[in-house]
Amino acid sequence: LHTPRGSFTTYGQLAARCGSPRAARAVGGVMARNPWPLLYPCHRVLAGNLGLGGFGPGIELKKTLLTLEKAPLPV
C-alpha cells in the first residue's frame, strides 16, 4: 500500500485500506518490526490523533524525514 512522499496516513487508515479497519494496533506492530524503515517508509504512518506515534530509529528521525519530504506535519 503506497503512501506518497510528502504525505502521511494513520495506523487506522492503513488498516482500513488493508480491509481490517479495527486492526490499527496490528498495523502498528508490523510498522514497529519493519527492518528497513527507509525502504518501506513507515515514518509516513502517524497515530490516530495525528501525533507522531512510534518509530524504531527514533521520533526525531521520523520528524526529520517527514520534514525533508515536506509533509504537512499536523503536530
Sine and cosine of phi, psi and omega as CSV:
sin_phi,cos_phi,sin_psi,cos_psi,sin_omega,cos_omega
0.00,0.00,0.82,-0.57,-0.12,-0.99
-1.00,-0.07,0.75,-0.66,0.19,-0.98
-0.88,-0.48,0.93,-0.36,-0.13,-0.99
-0.87,0.49,0.46,-0.89,0.09,-1.00
-0.84,0.55,0.67,-0.74,0.00,-1.00
1.00,0.07,0.13,0.99,0.04,-1.00
-0.70,-0.71,0.04,-1.00,0.02,-1.00
-0.52,-0.86,0.23,-0.97,0.10,-0.99
-0.68,-0.73,0.08,-1.00,0.06,-1.00
-0.94,-0.33,0.26,-0.96,0.05,-1.00
-0.85,0.53,-0.67,0.75,0.00,-1.00
-0.91,0.41,-0.67,0.74,0.03,-1.00
-0.90,0.43,-0.65,0.76,0.02,-1.00
-0.91,0.41,-0.65,0.76,0.06,-1.00
-0.88,0.48,-0.68,0.73,0.01,-1.00
-0.89,0.45,-0.64,0.77,0.03,-1.00
-0.90,0.43,-0.42,0.91,0.05,-1.00
-1.00,0.10,-0.08,1.00,0.00,-1.00
1.00,-0.05,0.13,0.99,0.00,-1.00
-0.76,-0.65,0.97,0.25,-0.13,-0.99
-0.87,0.49,-0.30,0.95,0.00,-1.00
-0.99,-0.13,0.20,0.98,-0.10,-1.00
-0.97,-0.26,0.53,0.85,-0.03,-1.00
-0.86,0.51,-0.64,0.77,0.01,-1.00
-0.91,0.41,-0.61,0.80,0.04,-1.00
-0.90,0.43,-0.66,0.75,0.06,-1.00
-0.88,0.48,-0.69,0.73,0.05,-1.00
-0.86,0.51,-0.63,0.77,0.03,-1.00
-0.90,0.43,-0.65,0.76,0.04,-1.00
-0.91,0.42,-0.70,0.72,0.02,-1.00
-0.87,0.49,-0.63,0.78,-0.02,-1.00
-0.91,0.42,-0.46,0.89,-0.02,-1.00
-0.99,-0.12,0.13,0.99,-0.01,-1.00
-0.92,0.40,0.92,-0.39,-0.03,-1.00
-0.98,0.20,-0.20,0.98,-0.03,-1.00
-0.79,-0.61,0.94,0.34,-0.12,-0.99
-0.91,0.42,-0.35,0.94,0.06,-1.00
-1.00,0.05,-0.51,0.86,0.04,-1.00
-0.97,0.25,-0.68,0.73,0.07,-1.00
-0.92,-0.39,1.00,-0.08,-0.26,-0.97
-0.94,0.35,0.97,0.26,0.02,-1.00
-0.95,0.32,-0.17,0.99,0.07,-1.00
-0.92,0.38,-0.23,0.97,0.02,-1.00
-1.00,0.06,0.05,1.00,0.00,-1.00
-0.96,-0.27,0.84,-0.54,-0.05,-1.00
-0.94,-0.35,0.22,-0.97,0.08,-1.00
-0.93,0.36,0.30,-0.95,-0.02,-1.00
-0.87,0.49,-0.48,0.88,0.03,-1.00
-1.00,0.05,0.18,0.98,-0.02,-1.00
0.93,0.38,0.31,0.95,0.17,-0.99
-0.98,0.22,0.22,-0.98,-0.05,-1.00
-0.91,0.41,-0.43,0.90,-0.03,-1.00
0.93,0.36,-0.52,-0.85,-0.02,-1.00
-0.98,-0.21,0.17,-0.99,0.07,-1.00
-0.21,-0.98,0.87,-0.49,-0.08,-1.00
-0.75,0.66,-0.77,0.63,-0.01,-1.00
-0.95,0.30,-0.11,0.99,0.04,-1.00
0.85,-0.53,0.60,-0.80,-0.04,-1.00
-0.89,0.46,-0.61,0.79,-0.01,-1.00
-0.89,0.46,-0.63,0.78,0.05,-1.00
-0.92,0.40,-0.64,0.77,0.04,-1.00
-0.86,0.51,-0.73,0.68,0.01,-1.00
-0.89,0.46,-0.66,0.75,0.01,-1.00
-0.89,0.45,-0.71,0.70,0.00,-1.00
-0.88,0.47,-0.69,0.72,0.03,-1.00
-0.90,0.44,-0.62,0.78,0.03,-1.00
-0.91,0.40,-0.69,0.72,0.03,-1.00
-0.88,0.48,-0.56,0.83,0.02,-1.00
-0.99,0.15,-0.04,1.00,-0.01,-1.00
0.89,0.46,0.56,0.83,0.08,-1.00
-0.96,0.29,0.67,-0.74,0.02,-1.00
-0.96,0.28,1.00,-0.06,-0.06,-1.00
-0.90,0.43,0.82,-0.58,-0.01,-1.00
-0.99,0.12,-0.12,0.99,-0.08,-1.00
-0.97,-0.26,0.00,0.00,0.00,0.00
